[in-house]
Amino acid sequence: PSAIIPPSLAAHFHGRKRAESGVRGETPALRRAGLRMPRRPPWLIPAHARQERSSVGVTERALRVANRRACSSIPYVRGDPDIVVIGSGLNGLVAACLLARWGFRVVVLEAHPRRPGGALATEELTLPGFAHDVGPSWFPLAQGPALRALDLSASGLRWLSPPLASCHLARDGSRVALGRDVDVPSSRFDSEEDAATWRALTARLASRRRSLEELLLGPSPPLRALLRLDVRDWVHLERVSLSSASSLGRSWFVTEAARSLLPGLALHAAWHPDERRSGLLAYFLALTTAAMGAPLPVGGARSVTNALVTQLERHGGQLRLGSGVKEIVVRGGRVAAVRTEDGTELAVARGVLADVPWATLLLELVDARHWPSRALRQGRELRRGTIPEPPALVQVNWALAAPIPWACDLARRSGVVHIGELAIAQPSLFDPSRAPPGRHTASCAAPLPAGALHGTPAADLVLSRPLDDLATDLERRIEAFAPGFRAKILARRITLPGDGSGLPRGYPLPYFRYVTPIRGLYLCSGDTHPRPGIHGVCGSSAARRAARDLA
């Protein structure tokens, strides 16, 4: 049952007009989202509140108000935001938009002085007029549950789909291409055996793609999604989920290009192809690509960020740029305020959602005495290198005088081309707004070789010789499949994790999900279930949990 808020508090939470009618605690938006205000059990009511009830005879409604005030160590101030979101990456903005729609007063603090979005941004990185996506340029999960629920098209976001979503090229001359169709034509496979295998795999679970979506991106444990599958599907998915993307590719396909299909898709979701359990996500991405393609946002990744900010402000939320957070203040076991780098302290009425790496939250933003020893031990092991991190990504952006001259006709019609572990995006082929007339942009993302960072700041590495050699090696590998490519390059720019670009570095998942041991503090970054990726599910799931706890 929902708790009843008296008119005095409802005026603040839900507007004076609703307060006059004595409305219940949850708003219609909260009810539509399936959220209910928690009701505190009687045994958690403080002793002085129980004494007040017995001596004065207060009503149950007033007792709940007294209990709420007694259990909170933060004095209520009308100007304080209900919730502060730290970081304006995709997950942070998704969480902020949902909470603002549900009636919370939300403030988003972003350290970047000029723009929000983190890796979900577009900048002129090489030459004026050439717009490059700072992070990923491929959005296979753009129609996932989080972004689908927000309906960003109402905020001006438009998508376009290339004729082919991705093309995979191999050194032995074989090739594979995926488009927006489950029944893949044999002309996109060099082996009829591989084409038949792919049709059988996609036909098996194509009709259950939404169940797979809920299985991978929904709440954990995904009991409802599992109940929709039969026993044969369970057996099949169990084998897939326990395998890496690389091992599945080797066991299912014959040609080298087909075997690189699943590993290439796993890299898009920030999973190493050899990592255990990466096979299920790569399999899901392949099914999603076959069913829906891989749409590109018109104008670049910044269009997604702009649509999220527009929706946030439409529902009364605020975004503050240049407001890096130095410390999260904890008093009485719960979040009390957020202190920015310029010394400003912003009091918080309800809670804080942090869209930051969890090791940063553990070791930098919150005083160590507020964390249990288990959390601190895991964070310190990560910083010392005891816990291995996934490989970082290096991204090379090019301004081109002409399109990449691919020898393969399928590559010339694809949004992304894979060569081994390399993912080459060419969005200007389909979105002319990315470059001046007659010119083009392209980018290549690849795992950074082990030890390439040398323990030095990433900002220094951008201009160092080893990275220039790495970029030159990438260009030579591409030219083997696109003769004359290097002659088309007008300028290039190399970006790394930590150099201000916002590229995700990747950390192991913390032992908690969304809810930290500190009351009112939630983690909503890609370090939570279901791991990094351009899907926003981490933010939406954290927002739903916070709304249930803090409403």
C-alpha positions, -999 to +999 in steps of 0.1 A: +000+000+000+011+035-007+019+060+020-004+090+023+013+124+023-005+152+042-014+184+024+015+203+040+041+181+024+021+173-008+023+210-016+061+206-020+062+171-037+033+172-061+021+208-064-004+229-044-034+220-066-030+183-058-023+191-021-057+208-017-074+176-028-054+154-003-039+133-031-021+101-022+017+100-022+024+086-056+017+107-088-001+092-118+033+090-135+047+069-107+017+046-108+020+041-146+056+032-140+046+006-115+063+025-086+048+027-051+059+048-022+074+026+005+056+023+038+078+020+069+070-010+091+057-002+127+088-016+143+110+009+125+091+039+140+114+057+165+105+053+202+098+090+207+074+089+178+055+060+193+054+078+226+040+109+209+013+087+193+002+072+226+003+104+247-011+128+222-032+105+201-020+117+168-034+102+136-016+076+116-010+101+089+008+125+112+027+097+127+042+089+093+052+125+089+069+124+123+086+092+114+099+106+082+113+137+099+128+118+128+146+092+105+161+119+083+192+138+094+187+165+067+166+195+075+141+202+048+147+234+028+123+243+000+151+254-024+170+221-022+167+197-052+152+163-044+178+144-064+213+154-077+227+134-106+265+135-109+276+132-145+256+138-177+265+107-197+238+087-213+229+068-181+230+100-160+207+118-184+183+089-188+180+086-150+175+124-146+148+125-173+128+097-158+130+111-123+120+146-135+090+130-154+080+113-121+078+146-102+112+149-086+132+181-087+164+171-104+198+188-109+225+173-131+261+183-123+285+180-152+323+187-149+328+195-186+327+233-190+312+233-225+290+203-232+271+174-216+270+138-227+304+124-219+312+099-247+278+106-262+290+138-280+301+151-314+329+176-318+351+190-346+382+169-336+402+172-368+393+202-390+366+228-389+333+215-403+342+178-398+319+165-370+332+134-352+315+113-326+336+114-294+325+079-285+306+052-304+291+059-338+270+028-340+238+023-320+225-012-323+206-008-290+191+026-298+156+011-298+162-006-264+138-004-235+153+027-218+154+050-249+122+036-262+104+046-230+116+082-233+103+087-269+131+111-278+116+117-313+092+141-295+123+161-285+136+164-321+158+132-324+158+116-358+174+083-369+185+070-402+194+034-412+222+026-437+214-001-463+236-025-444+243-023-407+277-039-406+302-056-428+329-080-416+361-085-438+388-111-433+423-115-445+414-147-464+391-126-487+358-138-471+331-113-462+299-112-442+273-084-441+242-079-419+212-058-429+177-052-416+164-087-425+163-120-407+164-141-439+199-130-449+205-134-487+233-159-495+251-131-515+262-116-481+280-148-471+309-163-490+298-197-477+264-212-482+270-233-451+275-201-430+245-185-445+223-215-436+237-216-401+229-179-396+194-183-409+188-212-385+202-192-355+181-161-362+149-180-371+152-199-338+148-169-315+138-140-338+102-142-325+116-141-290+138-111-294+119-091-268+122-119-243+160-119-250+160-081-245+144-084-211+167-113-203+198-092-210+187-056-203+159-061-178+159-065-140+180-092-125+171-120-120+150-120-152+124-145-141+096-132-163+117-135-194+128-170-186+092-181-181+084-170-217+110-194-231+105-232-235+130-258-224+148-261-257+154-223-257+167-226-221+192-253-231+203-233-262+207-200-243+225-217-214+252-229-238+254-195-254+256-176-221+285-197-208+306-192-239+326-163-252+318-146-285+350-159-300+344-195-291+308-194-305+321-179-338+346-207-342+320-235-334+292-221-355+309-208-387+334-219-413+349-189-430+371-164-411+348-134-418+318-153-404+338-163-373+346-126-367+309-116-367+301-122-330+334-110-316+331-078-335+296-072-321+308-080-286+334-052-288+306-027-296+290-036-262+323-030-243+329-068-238+361-085-248+354-112-274+373-138-253+355-129-221+332-155-207+295-148-211+302-123-240+285-147-264+250-142-253+252-104-257+269-107-291+241-131-301+214-107-290+231-078-309+232-099-340+195-107-337+187-070-330+207-059-360+190-085-382+156-073-370+161-035-367+194-026-383+218-002-367+203+033-369+225+064-368+214+097-351+211+125-376+237+151-367+258+127-346+257+114-311+252+149-297+217+148-311+208+121-286+223+141-258+205+173-269+172+154-270+177+141-235+186+176-222+155+190-239+133+165-223+150+170-189+144+208-190+109+203-203+100+184-170+117+210-148+151+195-144+183+215-145+218+209-161+248+227-147+280+226-167+314+232-153+303+218-119+327+190-112+319+172-079+347+170-054+329+153-025+296+137-016+288+147+020+274+120+042+259+128+076+241+104+099+246+075+075+229+091+045+236+116+017+233+152+029+249+173+002+273+175-028+303+197-027+317+209-061+352+217-070+347+255-065+337+248-029+299+252-033+278+229-012+245+219-027+222+203-001+202+173-013+166+166+000+163+130-012+193+113-028+222+113-052+227+092-084+263+089-095+271+083-132+308+077-125+331+047-123+324+029-091+360+029-080+359+067-083+328+068-061+345+045-036+379+061-033+375+097-043+340+111-038+330+096-004+350+095+028+363+060+034+349+058+069+314+056+054+320+025+033+321-011+046+355-028+044+344-051+017+337-023-008+369-005+001+390-037-003+375-043-038+381-007-049+417-007-037+425-040-053+412-025-086+435+005-082+465-016-074+458-038-105+449-069-085+416-070-103+422-070-141+404-044-162+391-049-197+414-035-223+410+003-230+400+015-264+419+038-287+399+058-312+414+074-344+393+100-362+400+110-397+389+139-419+388+125-455+389+141-489+367+113-503+349+081-490+370+052-479+377+033-512+367-002-501+374-030-525+343-048-512+310-035-525+292-046-493+316-024-472+307+007-492+271+003-482+276-005-445+275+019-415+303+000-398+331-022-412+349-047-390+384-059-398+393-083-370+390-063-337+389-030-356+355-013-360+355+014-387+325+038-387+317+059-418+286+079-409+291+107-434+282+083-462+246+084-450+245+117-430+259+146-451+257+170-421+289+153-406+313+169-431+316+198-457+302+190-492+322+164-510+342+155-478+338+127-453+346+116-418+355+082-405+367+067-372+383+035-360+380+020-325+404-007-314+415-023-281+446-006-268+476-030-266+485-041-231+510-018-214+505+010-240+496+036-214+529+032-195+513+046-164+514+082-177+485+106-181+465+099-212+466+136-222+504+133-228+500+101-248+478+118-275+510+135-289+535+107-281+553+087-308+539+053-298+504+064-305+513+078-338+528+045-347+497+027-336+475+050-357+498+044-387+495+007-382+457+009-381+457+029-414+479+003-431+456-025-420+426-006-434+444+002-467+449-036-472+411-037-478+408-002-492+437+006-516+444+044-516+429+051-482+459+069-467+460+092-497+424+104-488+434+115-452+433+153-446+438+151-408+436+127-379+431+129-342+437+101-316+417+099-284+422+078-253+403+071-220+409+099-196+420+126-221+387+145-218+369+125-246+348+105-222+356+071-238+346+044-213+376+026-196+356-002-181+357-017-146+345-049-130+310-048-116+306-039-079+291-064-056+260-041-051+236-031-079+225+005-080+219+008-042+251+015-023+255+008+014+250+046+020+214+056+023+203+078-005+233+071-027+229+052-059+253+041-087+238+045-122+269+043-144+279+015-169+296-003-140+262-017-130+239-042-146+238-048-176+273-034-181+285-005-205+268+001-238+247+027-256+214+016-241+208+037-210+194+007-190+219+013-162+204+048-157+168+037-161+171+008-137+188+029-110+162+056-114+134+032-108+151+018-078+157+053-064+121+064-071+108+034-051+131+042-022+129+080-021+093+088-032 
